[in-house]
Amino acid sequence: MKKIGLLGCGTIGTQIALAIDSGAIPAKLTHVFDSSENAAAA
């Protein structure tokens, strides 16, 4: 299984995170970074 880290939690990053969470993308989300602390925590 691939490990993925996201830089940015905008529209595209959010959709990728949701796809990983739902199993549509077979990967493990290991790191999330956004300049907005609130966006990264969501």
PyMOL Python script that loads the backbone (N, CA, C, O; Angstrom):
from pymol import cmd

cmd.read_pdbstr("""\
ATOM      1  N   MET A   1       0.847  -1.172   0.000  1.00  0.00           N
ATOM      2  CA  MET A   1       0.000   0.000   0.000  1.00  0.00           C
ATOM      3  C   MET A   1       0.895   1.238   0.000  1.00  0.00           C
ATOM      4  O   MET A   1       1.860   1.323   0.759  1.00  0.00           O
ATOM      5  N   LYS A   2       0.562   2.181  -0.853  1.00  0.00           N
ATOM      6  CA  LYS A   2       1.334   3.424  -0.923  1.00  0.00           C
ATOM      7  C   LYS A   2       1.002   4.323   0.261  1.00  0.00           C
ATOM      8  O   LYS A   2      -0.114   4.305   0.781  1.00  0.00           O
ATOM      9  N   LYS A   3       1.974   5.095   0.670  1.00  0.00           N
ATOM     10  CA  LYS A   3       1.788   6.095   1.716  1.00  0.00           C
ATOM     11  C   LYS A   3       1.790   7.453   1.040  1.00  0.00           C
ATOM     12  O   LYS A   3       2.655   7.746   0.216  1.00  0.00           O
ATOM     13  N   ILE A   4       0.818   8.276   1.393  1.00  0.00           N
ATOM     14  CA  ILE A   4       0.664   9.579   0.745  1.00  0.00           C
ATOM     15  C   ILE A   4       0.636  10.678   1.797  1.00  0.00           C
ATOM     16  O   ILE A   4      -0.007  10.543   2.838  1.00  0.00           O
ATOM     17  N   GLY A   5       1.343  11.771   1.512  1.00  0.00           N
ATOM     18  CA  GLY A   5       1.282  12.983   2.314  1.00  0.00           C
ATOM     19  C   GLY A   5       0.714  14.094   1.449  1.00  0.00           C
ATOM     20  O   GLY A   5       1.077  14.213   0.279  1.00  0.00           O
ATOM     21  N   LEU A   6      -0.160  14.896   2.000  1.00  0.00           N
ATOM     22  CA  LEU A   6      -0.783  15.989   1.251  1.00  0.00           C
ATOM     23  C   LEU A   6      -0.211  17.334   1.674  1.00  0.00           C
ATOM     24  O   LEU A   6      -0.083  17.623   2.863  1.00  0.00           O
ATOM     25  N   LEU A   7       0.130  18.148   0.687  1.00  0.00           N
ATOM     26  CA  LEU A   7       0.530  19.534   0.915  1.00  0.00           C
ATOM     27  C   LEU A   7      -0.601  20.397   0.392  1.00  0.00           C
ATOM     28  O   LEU A   7      -0.768  20.544  -0.819  1.00  0.00           O
ATOM     29  N   GLY A   8      -1.360  20.956   1.279  1.00  0.00           N
ATOM     30  CA  GLY A   8      -2.492  21.795   0.897  1.00  0.00           C
ATOM     31  C   GLY A   8      -3.800  21.053   1.073  1.00  0.00           C
ATOM     32  O   GLY A   8      -3.950  19.914   0.630  1.00  0.00           O
ATOM     33  N   CYS A   9      -4.736  21.706   1.719  1.00  0.00           N
ATOM     34  CA  CYS A   9      -6.034  21.092   2.000  1.00  0.00           C
ATOM     35  C   CYS A   9      -7.153  21.871   1.324  1.00  0.00           C
ATOM     36  O   CYS A   9      -8.242  22.021   1.879  1.00  0.00           O
ATOM     37  N   GLY A  10      -6.877  22.360   0.132  1.00  0.00           N
ATOM     38  CA  GLY A  10      -7.908  23.057  -0.629  1.00  0.00           C
ATOM     39  C   GLY A  10      -8.857  22.056  -1.253  1.00  0.00           C
ATOM     40  O   GLY A  10      -9.014  20.945  -0.747  1.00  0.00           O
ATOM     41  N   THR A  11      -9.483  22.438  -2.333  1.00  0.00           N
ATOM     42  CA  THR A  11     -10.478  21.596  -2.986  1.00  0.00           C
ATOM     43  C   THR A  11      -9.889  20.263  -3.434  1.00  0.00           C
ATOM     44  O   THR A  11     -10.466  19.210  -3.162  1.00  0.00           O
ATOM     45  N   ILE A  12      -8.762  20.295  -4.109  1.00  0.00           N
ATOM     46  CA  ILE A  12      -8.174  19.057  -4.633  1.00  0.00           C
ATOM     47  C   ILE A  12      -7.638  18.179  -3.498  1.00  0.00           C
ATOM     48  O   ILE A  12      -7.890  16.974  -3.478  1.00  0.00           O
ATOM     49  N   GLY A  13      -6.911  18.767  -2.567  1.00  0.00           N
ATOM     50  CA  GLY A  13      -6.377  17.997  -1.447  1.00  0.00           C
ATOM     51  C   GLY A  13      -7.469  17.353  -0.619  1.00  0.00           C
ATOM     52  O   GLY A  13      -7.324  16.216  -0.170  1.00  0.00           O
ATOM     53  N   THR A  14      -8.555  18.069  -0.415  1.00  0.00           N
ATOM     54  CA  THR A  14      -9.685  17.527   0.341  1.00  0.00           C
ATOM     55  C   THR A  14     -10.301  16.344  -0.386  1.00  0.00           C
ATOM     56  O   THR A  14     -10.613  15.329   0.237  1.00  0.00           O
ATOM     57  N   GLN A  15     -10.479  16.459  -1.695  1.00  0.00           N
ATOM     58  CA  GLN A  15     -11.058  15.358  -2.473  1.00  0.00           C
ATOM     59  C   GLN A  15     -10.146  14.129  -2.462  1.00  0.00           C
ATOM     60  O   GLN A  15     -10.630  13.000  -2.395  1.00  0.00           O
ATOM     61  N   ILE A  16      -8.852  14.342  -2.525  1.00  0.00           N
ATOM     62  CA  ILE A  16      -7.912  13.220  -2.460  1.00  0.00           C
ATOM     63  C   ILE A  16      -7.996  12.548  -1.091  1.00  0.00           C
ATOM     64  O   ILE A  16      -8.028  11.321  -1.005  1.00  0.00           O
ATOM     65  N   ALA A  17      -8.032  13.339  -0.028  1.00  0.00           N
ATOM     66  CA  ALA A  17      -8.131  12.779   1.322  1.00  0.00           C
ATOM     67  C   ALA A  17      -9.420  11.981   1.492  1.00  0.00           C
ATOM     68  O   ALA A  17      -9.406  10.903   2.087  1.00  0.00           O
ATOM     69  N   LEU A  18     -10.527  12.497   0.978  1.00  0.00           N
ATOM     70  CA  LEU A  18     -11.802  11.780   1.066  1.00  0.00           C
ATOM     71  C   LEU A  18     -11.761  10.477   0.274  1.00  0.00           C
ATOM     72  O   LEU A  18     -12.305   9.465   0.715  1.00  0.00           O
ATOM     73  N   ALA A  19     -11.122  10.498  -0.888  1.00  0.00           N
ATOM     74  CA  ALA A  19     -11.019   9.288  -1.707  1.00  0.00           C
ATOM     75  C   ALA A  19     -10.165   8.226  -1.012  1.00  0.00           C
ATOM     76  O   ALA A  19     -10.478   7.037  -1.084  1.00  0.00           O
ATOM     77  N   ILE A  20      -9.102   8.641  -0.350  1.00  0.00           N
ATOM     78  CA  ILE A  20      -8.275   7.699   0.406  1.00  0.00           C
ATOM     79  C   ILE A  20      -9.082   7.133   1.563  1.00  0.00           C
ATOM     80  O   ILE A  20      -9.059   5.928   1.810  1.00  0.00           O
ATOM     81  N   ASP A  21      -9.793   7.996   2.269  1.00  0.00           N
ATOM     82  CA  ASP A  21     -10.585   7.577   3.423  1.00  0.00           C
ATOM     83  C   ASP A  21     -11.681   6.589   3.030  1.00  0.00           C
ATOM     84  O   ASP A  21     -11.970   5.657   3.779  1.00  0.00           O
ATOM     85  N   SER A  22     -12.289   6.785   1.868  1.00  0.00           N
ATOM     86  CA  SER A  22     -13.382   5.907   1.429  1.00  0.00           C
ATOM     87  C   SER A  22     -12.881   4.609   0.808  1.00  0.00           C
ATOM     88  O   SER A  22     -13.664   3.685   0.587  1.00  0.00           O
ATOM     89  N   GLY A  23     -11.579   4.531   0.524  1.00  0.00           N
ATOM     90  CA  GLY A  23     -11.025   3.334  -0.087  1.00  0.00           C
ATOM     91  C   GLY A  23     -10.964   3.390  -1.603  1.00  0.00           C
ATOM     92  O   GLY A  23     -10.502   2.438  -2.232  1.00  0.00           O
ATOM     93  N   ALA A  24     -11.421   4.488  -2.208  1.00  0.00           N
ATOM     94  CA  ALA A  24     -11.373   4.631  -3.663  1.00  0.00           C
ATOM     95  C   ALA A  24      -9.929   4.691  -4.163  1.00  0.00           C
ATOM     96  O   ALA A  24      -9.633   4.258  -5.276  1.00  0.00           O
ATOM     97  N   ILE A  25      -9.046   5.224  -3.342  1.00  0.00           N
ATOM     98  CA  ILE A  25      -7.608   5.223  -3.638  1.00  0.00           C
ATOM     99  C   ILE A  25      -6.955   4.300  -2.612  1.00  0.00           C
ATOM    100  O   ILE A  25      -7.009   4.570  -1.412  1.00  0.00           O
ATOM    101  N   PRO A  26      -6.337   3.208  -3.080  1.00  0.00           N
ATOM    102  CA  PRO A  26      -5.736   2.258  -2.131  1.00  0.00           C
ATOM    103  C   PRO A  26      -4.403   2.785  -1.594  1.00  0.00           C
ATOM    104  O   PRO A  26      -3.337   2.444  -2.107  1.00  0.00           O
ATOM    105  N   ALA A  27      -4.478   3.607  -0.572  1.00  0.00           N
ATOM    106  CA  ALA A  27      -3.283   4.215   0.005  1.00  0.00           C
ATOM    107  C   ALA A  27      -3.563   4.568   1.457  1.00  0.00           C
ATOM    108  O   ALA A  27      -4.704   4.534   1.917  1.00  0.00           O
ATOM    109  N   LYS A  28      -2.492   4.909   2.167  1.00  0.00           N
ATOM    110  CA  LYS A  28      -2.602   5.354   3.556  1.00  0.00           C
ATOM    111  C   LYS A  28      -2.164   6.808   3.616  1.00  0.00           C
ATOM    112  O   LYS A  28      -1.071   7.150   3.165  1.00  0.00           O
ATOM    113  N   LEU A  29      -3.007   7.658   4.169  1.00  0.00           N
ATOM    114  CA  LEU A  29      -2.680   9.075   4.323  1.00  0.00           C
ATOM    115  C   LEU A  29      -1.814   9.220   5.569  1.00  0.00           C
ATOM    116  O   LEU A  29      -2.276   8.986   6.686  1.00  0.00           O
ATOM    117  N   THR A  30      -0.554   9.606   5.373  1.00  0.00           N
ATOM    118  CA  THR A  30       0.386   9.643   6.490  1.00  0.00           C
ATOM    119  C   THR A  30       0.648  11.042   7.031  1.00  0.00           C
ATOM    120  O   THR A  30       0.902  11.205   8.225  1.00  0.00           O
ATOM    121  N   HIS A  31       0.589  12.058   6.167  1.00  0.00           N
ATOM    122  CA  HIS A  31       0.885  13.425   6.592  1.00  0.00           C
ATOM    123  C   HIS A  31      -0.034  14.398   5.876  1.00  0.00           C
ATOM    124  O   HIS A  31      -0.395  14.199   4.716  1.00  0.00           O
ATOM    125  N   VAL A  32      -0.405  15.452   6.585  1.00  0.00           N
ATOM    126  CA  VAL A  32      -1.214  16.529   5.999  1.00  0.00           C
ATOM    127  C   VAL A  32      -0.606  17.851   6.440  1.00  0.00           C
ATOM    128  O   VAL A  32      -0.330  18.055   7.623  1.00  0.00           O
ATOM    129  N   PHE A  33      -0.398  18.757   5.473  1.00  0.00           N
ATOM    130  CA  PHE A  33       0.114  20.086   5.793  1.00  0.00           C
ATOM    131  C   PHE A  33      -0.693  21.122   5.036  1.00  0.00           C
ATOM    132  O   PHE A  33      -1.030  20.931   3.868  1.00  0.00           O
ATOM    133  N   ASP A  34      -0.997  22.212   5.706  1.00  0.00           N
ATOM    134  CA  ASP A  34      -1.618  23.372   5.075  1.00  0.00           C
ATOM    135  C   ASP A  34      -1.166  24.597   5.852  1.00  0.00           C
ATOM    136  O   ASP A  34      -0.938  24.522   7.059  1.00  0.00           O
ATOM    137  N   SER A  35      -1.036  25.716   5.168  1.00  0.00           N
ATOM    138  CA  SER A  35      -0.616  26.940   5.857  1.00  0.00           C
ATOM    139  C   SER A  35      -1.671  27.390   6.861  1.00  0.00           C
ATOM    140  O   SER A  35      -1.367  28.123   7.801  1.00  0.00           O
ATOM    141  N   SER A  36      -2.910  26.950   6.661  1.00  0.00           N
ATOM    142  CA  SER A  36      -3.982  27.212   7.618  1.00  0.00           C
ATOM    143  C   SER A  36      -4.085  26.018   8.567  1.00  0.00           C
ATOM    144  O   SER A  36      -4.428  24.916   8.141  1.00  0.00           O
ATOM    145  N   GLU A  37      -3.793  26.230   9.833  1.00  0.00           N
ATOM    146  CA  GLU A  37      -3.836  25.140  10.807  1.00  0.00           C
ATOM    147  C   GLU A  37      -5.233  24.526  10.894  1.00  0.00           C
ATOM    148  O   GLU A  37      -5.368  23.318  11.086  1.00  0.00           O
ATOM    149  N   ASN A  38      -6.267  25.347  10.755  1.00  0.00           N
ATOM    150  CA  ASN A  38      -7.638  24.838  10.817  1.00  0.00           C
ATOM    151  C   ASN A  38      -7.936  23.895   9.659  1.00  0.00           C
ATOM    152  O   ASN A  38      -8.591  22.871   9.854  1.00  0.00           O
ATOM    153  N   ALA A  39      -7.470  24.219   8.467  1.00  0.00           N
ATOM    154  CA  ALA A  39      -7.710  23.367   7.301  1.00  0.00           C
ATOM    155  C   ALA A  39      -6.997  22.030   7.457  1.00  0.00           C
ATOM    156  O   ALA A  39      -7.553  20.991   7.104  1.00  0.00           O
ATOM    157  N   ALA A  40      -5.793  22.042   7.972  1.00  0.00           N
ATOM    158  CA  ALA A  40      -5.033  20.804   8.137  1.00  0.00           C
ATOM    159  C   ALA A  40      -5.657  19.904   9.200  1.00  0.00           C
ATOM    160  O   ALA A  40      -5.584  18.680   9.087  1.00  0.00           O
ATOM    161  N   ALA A  41      -6.260  20.480  10.213  1.00  0.00           N
ATOM    162  CA  ALA A  41      -6.859  19.695  11.291  1.00  0.00           C
ATOM    163  C   ALA A  41      -8.179  19.055  10.891  1.00  0.00           C
ATOM    164  O   ALA A  41      -8.574  18.035  11.456  1.00  0.00           O
ATOM    165  N   ALA A  42      -8.857  19.644   9.926  1.00  0.00           N
ATOM    166  CA  ALA A  42     -10.172  19.107   9.519  1.00  0.00           C
ATOM    167  C   ALA A  42      -9.946  17.852   8.755  1.00  0.00           C
ATOM    168  O   ALA A  42     -10.903  17.219   8.309  1.00  0.00           O
TER     169      ALA A  42
END
""", "prot")
cmd.dss("prot")
cmd.show_as("cartoon", "prot")
cmd.util.cbc("prot")
cmd.orient("prot")
